[in-house]
Each structure stands twice: as C-alpha cells, then as structure tokens.
Amino acid sequence: MIRPLCLFVAGLAGVASAIAQERPALKDATAVRLSNYGAPSKLFHAKAEVKAVVEELEQLRGRKWRQADLRMRCYSTVQVLHGEKLVTAFRLRPEYVVERAQDKTVPTYSTQITSDDLPLIRKLLADAPPSKQCD
C-alpha cells in the first residue's frame, strides 16, 4: 500500500514539474521592451538592464500563479525577447500580472502583486512615455 502511494506522489511531483516547465525560459533573453498602454515602447538591449528585469520577473515567477487569464484595461507591458523574437509578455496593473507566452499552446497565468513588487520595472515604466488613453 505504501509503495503505490509513493509512486503516486512521485508522479504528481513530475506532473507539477512538467507544468512549471511549460512556461518559456527567461534566461536567454537578449532584450526587453517596456511600454505603457497605448504609448510608444522603450527597448532595452544592455545586458545589465535585461538581466535586472529578467531577475525581477523570475523572482515573481517563483510565487504561486493561477492558470487563468484576466481581462485588463490600461495595462503596461513587459515583453521578453530573444533576438527579435518574442519569448513571453507580461501585462501589468498595480494589483495583477498576467503572463502570456507567444506560443498559444502554453497556458496563460496570472498572479496578484503589491506596490512593493517589481520596483525596477515600475521605475522603468514610470520613465517610459505615459499612457494617453487611460485617464
């Protein structure tokens, strides 16, 4: 009885790992594009800037996410790129983040955030052109 239970638990761990692996890897990012809703974007190529943004996103990914999409209005966008190819995009509101991969077979995930989360990304978005359509 204990042996089948151990095999079942090991199987669940493998499934959870496989689900976590569905999301595209951020480690190979070569650029990051940030923009506020309806405004021109800013592209960052410098390795230090890209690494810092990716580290914040990876730290956020370490939290609990729901496999669900959220309808959002007037969001900011962080696009993670490898060369000119979009790897994944994060849509940000002050209270939520939604991650949508370029590959439509990969599920969309969402999580809640607080004002203390993503300080660098929030600063970069504050320095980017402001949204003209969200008053």
C-alpha positions as YAML, in Angstrom:
chain: A
units: angstrom
residues:
- id: 1
  name: MET
  ca: [0.00, 0.00, 0.00]
- id: 2
  name: ILE
  ca: [2.79, 2.43, 0.85]
- id: 3
  name: ARG
  ca: [4.73, 1.69, -2.34]
- id: 4
  name: PRO
  ca: [1.83, 2.62, -4.70]
- id: 5
  name: LEU
  ca: [1.28, 5.79, -2.67]
- id: 6
  name: CYS
  ca: [4.97, 6.73, -3.05]
- id: 7
  name: LEU
  ca: [4.77, 6.13, -6.79]
- id: 8
  name: PHE
  ca: [1.63, 8.27, -6.99]
- id: 9
  name: VAL
  ca: [3.27, 11.15, -5.08]
- id: 10
  name: ALA
  ca: [6.39, 10.89, -7.26]
- id: 11
  name: GLY
  ca: [4.17, 11.01, -10.33]
- id: 12
  name: LEU
  ca: [2.44, 14.16, -9.06]
- id: 13
  name: ALA
  ca: [5.81, 15.82, -8.50]
- id: 14
  name: GLY
  ca: [6.75, 15.00, -12.08]
- id: 15
  name: VAL
  ca: [3.49, 16.47, -13.39]
- id: 16
  name: ALA
  ca: [3.98, 19.65, -11.35]
- id: 17
  name: SER
  ca: [7.50, 19.97, -12.70]
- id: 18
  name: ALA
  ca: [6.27, 19.46, -16.26]
- id: 19
  name: ILE
  ca: [3.62, 22.15, -15.79]
- id: 20
  name: ALA
  ca: [6.23, 24.58, -14.46]
- id: 21
  name: GLN
  ca: [8.41, 23.79, -17.47]
- id: 22
  name: GLU
  ca: [5.65, 24.81, -19.92]
- id: 23
  name: ARG
  ca: [6.45, 28.46, -19.41]
- id: 24
  name: PRO
  ca: [9.19, 29.78, -21.67]
- id: 25
  name: ALA
  ca: [12.63, 30.21, -20.11]
- id: 26
  name: LEU
  ca: [13.67, 33.79, -19.48]
- id: 27
  name: LYS
  ca: [17.40, 33.14, -19.03]
- id: 28
  name: ASP
  ca: [18.21, 33.51, -22.74]
- id: 29
  name: ALA
  ca: [16.61, 36.95, -23.07]
- id: 30
  name: THR
  ca: [18.65, 39.40, -25.12]
- id: 31
  name: ALA
  ca: [16.29, 42.38, -24.91]
- id: 32
  name: VAL
  ca: [13.28, 43.67, -23.03]
- id: 33
  name: ARG
  ca: [10.61, 46.03, -24.36]
- id: 34
  name: LEU
  ca: [8.51, 48.03, -21.88]
- id: 35
  name: SER
  ca: [5.51, 50.20, -22.62]
- id: 36
  name: ASN
  ca: [2.53, 51.82, -21.00]
- id: 37
  name: TYR
  ca: [-0.89, 51.24, -22.57]
- id: 38
  name: GLY
  ca: [-1.21, 52.98, -25.95]
- id: 39
  name: ALA
  ca: [2.19, 54.69, -25.66]
- id: 40
  name: PRO
  ca: [5.46, 54.12, -27.57]
- id: 41
  name: SER
  ca: [7.68, 51.42, -26.09]
- id: 42
  name: LYS
  ca: [11.26, 51.54, -24.86]
- id: 43
  name: LEU
  ca: [13.65, 48.78, -25.90]
- id: 44
  name: PHE
  ca: [16.49, 47.73, -23.60]
- id: 45
  name: HIS
  ca: [19.45, 45.78, -25.05]
- id: 46
  name: ALA
  ca: [22.15, 46.36, -22.42]
- id: 47
  name: LYS
  ca: [22.98, 43.07, -20.70]
- id: 48
  name: ALA
  ca: [22.86, 44.57, -17.21]
- id: 49
  name: GLU
  ca: [19.42, 46.13, -17.76]
- id: 50
  name: VAL
  ca: [17.99, 42.99, -19.35]
- id: 51
  name: LYS
  ca: [19.43, 40.80, -16.59]
- id: 52
  name: ALA
  ca: [17.96, 43.01, -13.85]
- id: 53
  name: VAL
  ca: [14.47, 42.98, -15.41]
- id: 54
  name: VAL
  ca: [14.60, 39.22, -16.02]
- id: 55
  name: GLU
  ca: [15.69, 38.62, -12.41]
- id: 56
  name: GLU
  ca: [12.65, 40.54, -11.14]
- id: 57
  name: LEU
  ca: [10.37, 38.54, -13.42]
- id: 58
  name: GLU
  ca: [11.96, 35.23, -12.38]
- id: 59
  name: GLN
  ca: [11.55, 36.18, -8.72]
- id: 60
  name: LEU
  ca: [7.88, 36.89, -9.40]
- id: 61
  name: ARG
  ca: [7.56, 33.56, -11.23]
- id: 62
  name: GLY
  ca: [8.68, 31.84, -8.03]
- id: 63
  name: ARG
  ca: [5.35, 32.73, -6.46]
- id: 64
  name: LYS
  ca: [2.04, 30.96, -6.75]
- id: 65
  name: TRP
  ca: [0.33, 31.68, -10.09]
- id: 66
  name: ARG
  ca: [-3.12, 30.70, -11.31]
- id: 67
  name: GLN
  ca: [-3.58, 29.21, -14.73]
- id: 68
  name: ALA
  ca: [-6.08, 31.86, -15.76]
- id: 69
  name: ASP
  ca: [-6.38, 34.95, -17.91]
- id: 70
  name: LEU
  ca: [-7.67, 38.26, -16.60]
- id: 71
  name: ARG
  ca: [-9.33, 40.96, -18.63]
- id: 72
  name: MET
  ca: [-7.38, 44.11, -18.09]
- id: 73
  name: ARG
  ca: [-7.81, 47.64, -19.24]
- id: 74
  name: CYS
  ca: [-4.99, 50.19, -19.37]
- id: 75
  name: TYR
  ca: [-2.11, 47.85, -18.54]
- id: 76
  name: SER
  ca: [1.62, 48.17, -19.01]
- id: 77
  name: THR
  ca: [3.53, 45.56, -20.97]
- id: 78
  name: VAL
  ca: [6.91, 43.93, -20.47]
- id: 79
  name: GLN
  ca: [7.97, 41.85, -23.49]
- id: 80
  name: VAL
  ca: [10.91, 39.48, -23.11]
- id: 81
  name: LEU
  ca: [12.77, 38.97, -26.38]
- id: 82
  name: HIS
  ca: [15.40, 36.59, -27.72]
- id: 83
  name: GLY
  ca: [16.86, 38.45, -30.66]
- id: 84
  name: GLU
  ca: [13.79, 39.93, -32.32]
- id: 85
  name: LYS
  ca: [11.55, 37.01, -31.36]
- id: 86
  name: LEU
  ca: [9.04, 37.47, -28.56]
- id: 87
  name: VAL
  ca: [9.53, 34.85, -25.85]
- id: 88
  name: THR
  ca: [6.74, 35.90, -23.48]
- id: 89
  name: ALA
  ca: [4.84, 39.02, -22.46]
- id: 90
  name: PHE
  ca: [3.75, 40.23, -19.05]
- id: 91
  name: ARG
  ca: [0.79, 42.58, -18.69]
- id: 92
  name: LEU
  ca: [0.92, 44.62, -15.51]
- id: 93
  name: ARG
  ca: [-1.63, 46.50, -13.47]
- id: 94
  name: PRO
  ca: [-0.91, 47.82, -9.96]
- id: 95
  name: GLU
  ca: [-2.61, 44.75, -8.44]
- id: 96
  name: TYR
  ca: [-2.14, 41.96, -11.04]
- id: 97
  name: VAL
  ca: [0.29, 40.48, -13.55]
- id: 98
  name: VAL
  ca: [-0.71, 38.24, -16.46]
- id: 99
  name: GLU
  ca: [1.88, 36.25, -18.40]
- id: 100
  name: ARG
  ca: [1.10, 35.27, -21.97]
- id: 101
  name: ALA
  ca: [3.58, 33.23, -23.93]
- id: 102
  name: GLN
  ca: [4.00, 33.71, -27.66]
- id: 103
  name: ASP
  ca: [3.23, 30.02, -28.16]
- id: 104
  name: LYS
  ca: [-0.56, 29.79, -27.97]
- id: 105
  name: THR
  ca: [-0.37, 26.17, -26.75]
- id: 106
  name: VAL
  ca: [1.21, 27.39, -23.49]
- id: 107
  name: PRO
  ca: [-1.39, 28.41, -20.87]
- id: 108
  name: THR
  ca: [-1.80, 31.97, -19.63]
- id: 109
  name: TYR
  ca: [-1.00, 32.60, -15.96]
- id: 110
  name: SER
  ca: [-1.91, 35.39, -13.54]
- id: 111
  name: THR
  ca: [-0.93, 36.46, -10.04]
- id: 112
  name: GLN
  ca: [-1.59, 39.27, -7.60]
- id: 113
  name: ILE
  ca: [1.13, 41.78, -6.77]
- id: 114
  name: THR
  ca: [1.59, 44.62, -4.31]
- id: 115
  name: SER
  ca: [3.19, 48.05, -4.61]
- id: 116
  name: ASP
  ca: [6.43, 46.56, -3.23]
- id: 117
  name: ASP
  ca: [6.78, 44.12, -6.14]
- id: 118
  name: LEU
  ca: [8.78, 44.79, -9.30]
- id: 119
  name: PRO
  ca: [10.48, 48.03, -8.18]
- id: 120
  name: LEU
  ca: [12.86, 48.26, -11.16]
- id: 121
  name: ILE
  ca: [10.18, 47.50, -13.73]
- id: 122
  name: ARG
  ca: [7.87, 50.05, -12.12]
- id: 123
  name: LYS
  ca: [10.64, 52.67, -12.26]
- id: 124
  name: LEU
  ca: [11.39, 51.93, -15.92]
- id: 125
  name: LEU
  ca: [7.69, 52.16, -16.77]
- id: 126
  name: ALA
  ca: [7.44, 55.47, -14.89]
- id: 127
  name: ASP
  ca: [10.31, 56.77, -17.06]
- id: 128
  name: ALA
  ca: [8.65, 55.49, -20.27]
- id: 129
  name: PRO
  ca: [6.15, 57.63, -22.20]
- id: 130
  name: PRO
  ca: [2.87, 57.79, -20.24]
- id: 131
  name: SER
  ca: [-0.38, 56.32, -21.46]
- id: 132
  name: LYS
  ca: [-2.58, 58.77, -23.30]
- id: 133
  name: GLN
  ca: [-5.74, 56.64, -23.28]
- id: 134
  name: CYS
  ca: [-6.16, 55.83, -19.57]
- id: 135
  name: ASP
  ca: [-7.42, 58.84, -17.72]
...
